[in-house]
Amino acid sequence: MFTFEIADQKEVRRFRIAQFNGRAATARPNGTAVTGLVRSIMENKSSNPPVWIVTLIPSEPKAAPVPMRPAPRVHSFAEDLYQAGYLRQS
């Protein structure tokens, strides 16, 4: 688990919404990014200005996507018409 303090009310609101919806949130304390599920948000009422303590459960990084096979080369329908003799090239 990863615990840190935050004083920005907008960030706290974003974490609460992520916790309510069960989505992963990304925190960037001290320049390092940690992504995970929000476990708890508690206000430290003894501090001035107000500070919240956020606890994240880090999630595993996503695996690299497997490249898809190349798309088949499809010729245009006009080429079929030229080959069949319906259209003539000048």
C-alpha beads as a LAMMPS data file, in Angstrom:
LAMMPS data file: protein, C-alpha beads

90 atoms
89 bonds

1 atom types
1 bond types

-500.0 500.0 xlo xhi
-500.0 500.0 ylo yhi
-500.0 500.0 zlo zhi

Masses

1 110.0

Atoms # bond

1 1 1 0.000 0.000 0.000
2 1 1 1.094 3.549 -0.705
3 1 1 0.118 6.372 1.683
4 1 1 0.693 10.090 1.137
5 1 1 -0.688 13.472 2.200
6 1 1 -2.340 15.917 -0.149
7 1 1 -3.645 19.449 0.417
8 1 1 -5.263 20.127 -2.993
9 1 1 -9.056 19.825 -2.724
10 1 1 -9.460 19.188 -6.463
11 1 1 -7.106 16.204 -6.294
12 1 1 -8.913 14.873 -3.218
13 1 1 -12.229 15.106 -5.065
14 1 1 -10.726 13.230 -8.021
15 1 1 -9.536 10.463 -5.688
16 1 1 -12.945 10.224 -4.004
17 1 1 -14.687 9.895 -7.366
18 1 1 -12.209 7.189 -8.420
19 1 1 -12.809 5.347 -5.135
20 1 1 -16.591 5.563 -5.504
21 1 1 -16.515 4.293 -9.101
22 1 1 -13.922 1.578 -8.422
23 1 1 -11.477 2.982 -10.954
24 1 1 -7.730 3.315 -10.766
25 1 1 -6.275 6.731 -9.977
26 1 1 -2.772 8.067 -10.541
27 1 1 -0.937 9.995 -7.832
28 1 1 2.247 11.949 -8.500
29 1 1 3.828 12.774 -5.148
30 1 1 7.438 13.945 -5.388
31 1 1 7.474 13.439 -9.166
32 1 1 6.917 9.669 -9.146
33 1 1 3.698 8.302 -10.627
34 1 1 1.794 5.588 -8.750
35 1 1 -1.385 4.126 -10.223
36 1 1 -3.801 2.000 -8.247
37 1 1 -7.135 1.673 -6.503
38 1 1 -7.980 4.192 -3.777
39 1 1 -8.448 2.358 -0.487
40 1 1 -9.137 5.256 1.869
41 1 1 -9.198 9.040 2.174
42 1 1 -9.047 10.556 5.667
43 1 1 -8.923 14.206 6.628
44 1 1 -6.311 15.267 9.169
45 1 1 -8.412 17.767 11.118
46 1 1 -5.575 18.904 13.360
47 1 1 -3.650 20.501 10.489
48 1 1 -4.096 23.993 9.126
49 1 1 -4.576 24.199 6.076
50 1 1 -6.559 20.961 5.825
51 1 1 -4.623 17.916 4.660
52 1 1 -5.992 14.562 3.512
53 1 1 -4.249 11.207 3.848
54 1 1 -4.816 9.047 0.760
55 1 1 -4.035 5.325 0.665
56 1 1 -3.569 3.618 -2.723
57 1 1 -3.199 -0.065 -3.511
58 1 1 -0.765 -0.074 -6.462
59 1 1 -1.859 -2.053 -9.500
60 1 1 0.432 -4.009 -11.769
61 1 1 1.554 -2.221 -14.929
62 1 1 -0.274 -3.179 -18.083
63 1 1 1.419 -5.606 -20.433
64 1 1 2.667 -4.269 -23.734
65 1 1 0.075 -4.729 -26.479
66 1 1 0.736 -7.512 -28.954
67 1 1 1.041 -6.111 -32.480
68 1 1 -1.804 -7.147 -34.716
69 1 1 -1.193 -8.859 -38.008
70 1 1 -0.944 -6.517 -40.980
71 1 1 -4.148 -5.677 -42.778
72 1 1 -4.784 -7.532 -46.031
73 1 1 -4.108 -5.559 -49.148
74 1 1 -7.379 -4.961 -50.899
75 1 1 -7.459 -3.604 -54.406
76 1 1 -10.137 -1.185 -55.434
77 1 1 -13.319 -2.218 -57.184
78 1 1 -12.335 -0.076 -60.146
79 1 1 -9.447 -2.446 -60.844
80 1 1 -11.953 -5.315 -61.140
81 1 1 -13.954 -3.343 -63.671
82 1 1 -10.861 -2.569 -65.760
83 1 1 -9.772 -6.208 -65.707
84 1 1 -13.245 -7.409 -66.704
85 1 1 -13.312 -4.995 -69.632
86 1 1 -16.277 -2.920 -68.495
87 1 1 -14.170 0.225 -68.302
88 1 1 -11.478 1.129 -70.767
89 1 1 -8.365 3.035 -69.932
90 1 1 -7.465 5.827 -72.309

Bonds

1 1 1 2
2 1 2 3
3 1 3 4
4 1 4 5
5 1 5 6
6 1 6 7
7 1 7 8
8 1 8 9
9 1 9 10
10 1 10 11
11 1 11 12
12 1 12 13
13 1 13 14
14 1 14 15
15 1 15 16
16 1 16 17
17 1 17 18
18 1 18 19
19 1 19 20
20 1 20 21
21 1 21 22
22 1 22 23
23 1 23 24
24 1 24 25
25 1 25 26
26 1 26 27
27 1 27 28
28 1 28 29
29 1 29 30
30 1 30 31
31 1 31 32
32 1 32 33
33 1 33 34
34 1 34 35
35 1 35 36
36 1 36 37
37 1 37 38
38 1 38 39
39 1 39 40
40 1 40 41
41 1 41 42
42 1 42 43
43 1 43 44
44 1 44 45
45 1 45 46
46 1 46 47
47 1 47 48
48 1 48 49
49 1 49 50
50 1 50 51
51 1 51 52
52 1 52 53
53 1 53 54
54 1 54 55
55 1 55 56
56 1 56 57
57 1 57 58
58 1 58 59
59 1 59 60
60 1 60 61
61 1 61 62
62 1 62 63
63 1 63 64
64 1 64 65
65 1 65 66
66 1 66 67
67 1 67 68
68 1 68 69
69 1 69 70
70 1 70 71
71 1 71 72
72 1 72 73
73 1 73 74
74 1 74 75
75 1 75 76
76 1 76 77
77 1 77 78
78 1 78 79
79 1 79 80
80 1 80 81
81 1 81 82
82 1 82 83
83 1 83 84
84 1 84 85
85 1 85 86
86 1 86 87
87 1 87 88
88 1 88 89
89 1 89 90
